[in-house]
Amino acid sequence: MLLVQIGIAFCFIVALVAMKKERSVINPLSVFCFVWMAVLFFSTNTTRLDYPQNETIEWIVIGVVAYTLGYVFQSNFKIRFTFGKWASLRGQIAVPRYKLLLLCSIVCMLFFLKDLILVFLNGGSFNLRYIQQFLRSDDYTVVSNPIENSINILFIQPISFALPAICAVDIFYGVKNKRLITITVLMLLFKMMSTANRSGFLLLFIYILIVGLIFIRNRRSSNFKNNRLLKRYKYLLFGIIIVAGLVLVITTISRGVDLSTNIYLNLAIPPRMFEIWSEKVQEAGLQGYGETSLMGFLFPVKYIFNNVLKIWDATNINAVYNMIQLTDVQWVWPGPKITANAYVSMFWNLYTDFRYEGILVGSFLYGTISAQSFWNAIRTSNPRMLSAFCLILYSVLYSFVRFQFSDSRFVLAIIFISFFAYKKDYKLDAI
C-alpha cells in the first residue's frame, strides 16, 4: 500500500511540475502521469477486481519513473530527430495536400458507407448497442476478399485514423477546408454506425482540444494582440468540450453502458490484465526482442509477404503477433465476476520483448520520443509536426490500453502524416 501511495504522489507532483514548466496542461509528461495516477488509484481501491501483486505495482511505478527520466533527459539535452533540419523548421509551415486528402477522405467515407449499407441490409438499426450485438452475432456475415482486406488494413484504417488529426490542425493553422472537414465528419459518422465504435468522433474532439490549447498557448507566448480572436478560439474550445461530452454520454447510453462504471473499470483493470497476460507469455516461453512493441512497423511487411506474396513465414514474428491478437479477442478474469479483454497496457508489450529490462529501457525511450514530439509541435507550429504530435499524445493518453506502436494503424497513420499528407515546407515568418 505504501508503494501505491508513493507512486500516486510521484505522478501527481511530476504532473504539476511539468504543467508549470511546459506552460501547458496537455504536455505528454503531465498526461502520462495523470493517467497512471488514476490507474494506480482505481486498481488498488476496488472490490470488483483482484488486487494487483506488489511486483506489478513496483514495475508500473518503475516504468512511470523511467518515462519521466526519459522525458526530462530529452527536454534538457534536446537531441534532435526530425524530418529536416531543425534550424529551417522553426520558421516554416507545411502545406496540406488538400486534393490528395479529399480523395483519401472520400474513399474512406465510401468504404464505411458500404459497410453501413451491409449492416442495415442484414437487419441492423440506429441503436449502437444493437449494432454492437448484431456484429458479434452469427447472423451477420461479410464476404470479403484478400484485396479488400489489404486495402482496409493498409490504407482505409490508417488514413481514417490520421484524418481527424489533420482536420483539427487545419482548423487552427490552415485554411479551414470545409469540404475536407465535412467529408471527414461524414466518414467518422458512417464508421461509428457501421462498427458501433465511438472512438473516431472522440479522437476528433480530443485532437481539436489539443491543437486549440497549443494555439492559445503559442499566441499568449507571442503577445498576440487580437484578444477578440483569441476569445473566439476559447469559446470554440469550450463549445467543443460541451459537444464532445454530450456525444460521449448519448452514444454511451445508446450502447447500454453506464459511463462512470465504464471509465472506472477501464482505468482499474490494466494492472491485473498486465499480470494475467505476462503469465501467459512466460508459460509460452515467448520473447519478442522488440517485435511486440514495434509490431506496427513489422505487421504491414509481414502481411504483404505472408498474405499477398506468400513467400515469407517469420516464425517468431507470427508467434508474437498471435499473442498480441489473443489479448484483444480472448476474454480473461481480472476479477471474480468480471471478464475483460485488451487493456494490457504499454508495459505488457515492453515486458514481452525484454522482460523487466524492456519496461525500464522502453519507457525511458518512449519518454524521449514524447518530449521531442511536443517540442517540435510547440516550437515550430508546423502543421505536420502538430498532426504527428496529436497521434503521439493519443498514444500517451491510451498507454493504459496498449503500446500504440504495436498497432499498424497508428504507425501507418504517422507515416502518412510525415511523408504524404503535406507538401514541401514553405517559409513563413516565425510565430
Secondary structure, DSSP 8 states (H G I E B T S, - for coil): -HHHHHHHHHHHHHHHHHHHHHT-TT-HHHHHHHHHHHHHHHHTS-SSS----HHHHHHHHHHHHHHHHHHHHHHHH-----SS-HHHHTTEE--B-HHHHHHHHHHHHHHHHHHHHHHHHTT--S-HHHHHHHHHSTT------HHHHHHIIIIIHHHHHHHHHHHHHHHHHS---HHHHHHHHHHHHHHHHHH---HHHHHHHHHHHHHHHHHHHHHHHTT---HHHHHHHHHHHHHHHHHHHHHHHHHHHHTT--HHHHHHHHHHSHHHHHHHHHHHHHHHT---TTTTTTHHHHHHHHHIIIIII-----HHHHHHHHHHHHHHH--EEEETTEEE-S---HHHHHHHHHHHHHHHHHHHHHHHHHHHHHHHHHHH--HHHHHHHHHHHHHHHTTTT--GGG-HHHHHHHHHHHHTSB-S-EE----
